[in-house]
């Protein structure tokens, strides 16, 4: 895959270990859900380490007063792409418990593989926030591109990041080229898509495995 300045592929042994278990078809729904949250927390820590809105405040220790750095309240909005993106929300909330949550619903036409929007509910003032769009699988890239386009064009969002646990080269390239101003973070880059638009080797349908609907 071509190298993009706005794409970060993680290479962390702990994330690799958790993804290996995540892929296993024998992994239970409970463990799968927990692993998605744990991987998301690790990704969030790395993805936002240099780009979180902060403010300086005075703190009185038992010995003296000092100036300390705090994350600004309500400065981040998590936007999962429904439905699988819901599995990543708690992983972000571990580090940013006050982050508000919006929802964008997308489904993929099984014949054309094109995404279709069916739901959108976002917090007021989202245009002034750091928006973290999350979806476990970045396959064709259609849903991610459309969700980001919606946030930009209809809601005026200018500070957007996208996080996926597993990406296919086709999807990563599509989003990177369509939205060069959006930083894309992927835990691992898989080989390719099959004829049905599923990532190989992948882990199957993330939504089905998260919610037990297969």
ChimeraX attribute file (.defattr): number of C-alpha atoms within 10 A of each C-alpha:
attribute: neighborCount
match mode: 1-to-1
recipient: residues
	/A:1	10
	/A:2	6
	/A:3	9
	/A:4	14
	/A:5	10
	/A:6	16
	/A:7	18
	/A:8	16
	/A:9	15
	/A:10	17
	/A:11	12
	/A:12	12
	/A:13	9
	/A:14	11
	/A:15	19
	/A:16	15
	/A:17	11
	/A:18	16
	/A:19	21
	/A:20	11
	/A:21	15
	/A:22	24
	/A:23	15
	/A:24	13
	/A:25	11
	/A:26	9
	/A:27	14
	/A:28	14
	/A:29	15
	/A:30	12
	/A:31	14
	/A:32	24
	/A:33	19
	/A:34	19
	/A:35	21
	/A:36	23
	/A:37	21
	/A:38	19
	/A:39	24
	/A:40	28
	/A:41	21
	/A:42	17
	/A:43	23
	/A:44	20
	/A:45	13
	/A:46	13
	/A:47	22
	/A:48	13
	/A:49	9
	/A:50	8
	/A:51	9
	/A:52	14
	/A:53	15
	/A:54	12
	/A:55	11
	/A:56	11
	/A:57	10
	/A:58	11
	/A:59	12
	/A:60	10
	/A:61	8
	/A:62	6
	/A:63	6
	/A:64	7
	/A:65	10
	/A:66	10
	/A:67	10
	/A:68	11
	/A:69	11
	/A:70	13
	/A:71	13
	/A:72	13
	/A:73	13
	/A:74	15
	/A:75	18
	/A:76	23
	/A:77	24
	/A:78	28
	/A:79	27
	/A:80	25
	/A:81	26
	/A:82	21
	/A:83	19
	/A:84	21
	/A:85	25
	/A:86	21
	/A:87	25
	/A:88	29
	/A:89	23
	/A:90	18
	/A:91	22
	/A:92	22
	/A:93	18
	/A:94	15
	/A:95	13
	/A:96	20
	/A:97	13
	/A:98	14
	/A:99	20
	/A:100	19
	/A:101	19
	/A:102	19
	/A:103	20
	/A:104	23
	/A:105	19
	/A:106	21
	/A:107	16
	/A:108	15
	/A:109	10
	/A:110	10
	/A:111	8
	/A:112	9
	/A:113	15
	/A:114	14
	/A:115	20
	/A:116	14
	/A:117	16
	/A:118	10
	/A:119	12
	/A:120	16
	/A:121	11
	/A:122	16
	/A:123	14
	/A:124	11
	/A:125	11
	/A:126	23
	/A:127	18
	/A:128	15
	/A:129	20
	/A:130	22
	/A:131	25
	/A:132	24
	/A:133	26
	/A:134	27
	/A:135	26
	/A:136	26
	/A:137	26
	/A:138	27
	/A:139	26
	/A:140	26
	/A:141	22
	/A:142	18
	/A:143	26
	/A:144	27
	/A:145	18
	/A:146	18
	/A:147	21
	/A:148	22
	/A:149	16
	/A:150	16
	/A:151	22
	/A:152	15
	/A:153	10
	/A:154	9
	/A:155	15
	/A:156	14
	/A:157	19
	/A:158	18
	/A:159	18
	/A:160	20
	/A:161	20
	/A:162	22
	/A:163	27
	/A:164	26
	/A:165	23
	/A:166	24
	/A:167	30
	/A:168	26
	/A:169	19
	/A:170	18
	/A:171	22
	/A:172	25
	/A:173	19
	/A:174	17
	/A:175	25
	/A:176	20
	/A:177	13
	/A:178	14
	/A:179	17
	/A:180	13
	/A:181	14
	/A:182	18
	/A:183	20
	/A:184	23
	/A:185	24
	/A:186	23
	/A:187	23
	/A:188	20
	/A:189	21
	/A:190	15
	/A:191	15
	/A:192	19
	/A:193	19
	/A:194	11
	/A:195	8
	/A:196	10
	/A:197	18
	/A:198	18
	/A:199	26
	/A:200	17
	/A:201	14
	/A:202	23
	/A:203	18
	/A:204	15
	/A:205	15
	/A:206	23
	/A:207	20
	/A:208	13
	/A:209	21
	/A:210	22
	/A:211	15
	/A:212	11
	/A:213	8
	/A:214	9
